[in-house]
Amino acid sequence: MSVEASLNVHLGKYRIMDIVGVYMKRGLSVFDRDNRAFIITSDDYDWDYLSVTFDELTKFIEDKERRCSPICITLYENGEPVTSLLKTTPDELSIACDVNRRTLEVNEFRYTDVNWYIEKFIEPLGADGFYAENFEYWQVH
């Protein structure tokens, strides 16, 4: 069964690469095992792998942000994808909870381990000075 799940965080105005920096300080990366970034490269939500330097990736994303284009970038831990960050408005961040989804098994049912995502992706924002006005979790089967 396919599951879509995400945390939507209302932060006030922010720059996506500042948020990426929060997670990079905690050991996550924007590059996979082959040193490629997996991001949305068009306003039509087309995904592509880019073989670029971090500085080139930052410039590409900052240009998209200036144009108010949608931005989505996958984050990796030890070369494995753990989430994608999506920015479609100046003040909301969507954190995917369905990329290699962390689950808990209860009575033969698998539930998303929402606490893992909160600890991994919400708490570091506050620790680095980003104020989450509110956040919501949603999941669709």
N, C-alpha and C positions, 0 to 999 in steps of 0.2 A: 504494500500500500504506500502510495506517495504522500508525503507530508510537506506542506509549506509552513514555515514558522519564522517569525522575526520579532525582535524587540525594536520598537520605535521610540526614539529618545528626542525630546524637545529640549534643545540646548541654548536657544538664543542664537544670534549670528556666530558662525564659526567658519574656520577654513579646514577643509578636509585633511590636508597634509599635516595640520597641527594635531588632529585626532589620530592620524596614522602614526605620528611621532610618539604619542602616548603608548601605543601598543608596541612599537618597535623598541622602546626603552624596556619593555617587559619580555623581550625575546621573540616577538613575532616579526615576520618579514613580509615584504610585498613581492618577493620572488620565490618561485618554485624551485625544485631540485635542479632544473635546467637553467636557472637564473633568468627566468622570464616572468613578466608581470601579466596577470590575467585581468583585463579591465574592459569596461564598456568604451568603445572607441567612436561611437556615433550617437546622434540624438535619437536614433531608431533602436537603441539598446542592443546593438550588435556587439558581441564579445569577441575579443582577439587576444592572443598571446603576443606580447611585445618583448623583443630582446633589446633592452635599453639600459642605460645606466640609471642610477637613482636620480641624479640631477636631471636627466632627460625626461624621466617619468614625472618628476615634480613639475617641470615646466609644462609638460603636456596637460597635466591635471589642473594646474593653476590657470592655464589658458581656457580650459573648459569651464572652470569655475567663474572666471571673469565674464564669459558669455552666458552664464546661468544655464549651461547644458547639464543634463544628468551625469552624475559621476558614480561609478561603482568600481571598486577594486577588491580583489580577493586577498586575504591575509593568510599566511602560512606559519605553521609551527613545525620545526624539524622537517621542512620540505613538504608537509602535508597541509592541504587547505583546511582551515578551521572556521572561517566566516567570510562573508563579503560585506563591505560597508557601502551603503547606497545613500547618496545625497541628491534629492530632487528639489528641495526647497532650501532657502538660506538658513533655516533654523531647525530642521529635523534630520536626524540620522537614523537610518534603518540598519539594523545589525542582523544578518541572516543567521537563523538557528537551524537551518536545514542542510548545511554543508558539513558532511561527516557528522551528522546530528548526534549529540550526546544524549543518551537516554537512560531512564530508570525502568526496570521491569517490575511490575506490580501485578500479581495474580494473572500472569500470562499476557498482560498488556504492556506495551512499551510507551512510555511517556517521555516527552522532552524534559531533560534535566534543566529546567529554567534557572535554578540556583547557580548551576555551573556558568551559565551565560551571564548572569548578573555579576557574579564574582569576577569573571574573566574580562567583561567588557563594560559594565556600568561603573563598578567601584573604582577602577583606575581613572576614569574621567574625573570624578570628584577629587581624587588624590592629586591630580595634576591641575586643579583649579577650574575645571569646566563644571558649571552648575547645570545639572539636569533638572529642568523645571518640572518635568514629569516623564514617565515612560510607561509604555503599555506592551504587553506581550499578546500575540495572536498566533493561532495555529489552525490550519485547515487540513482535513484528511481527504 
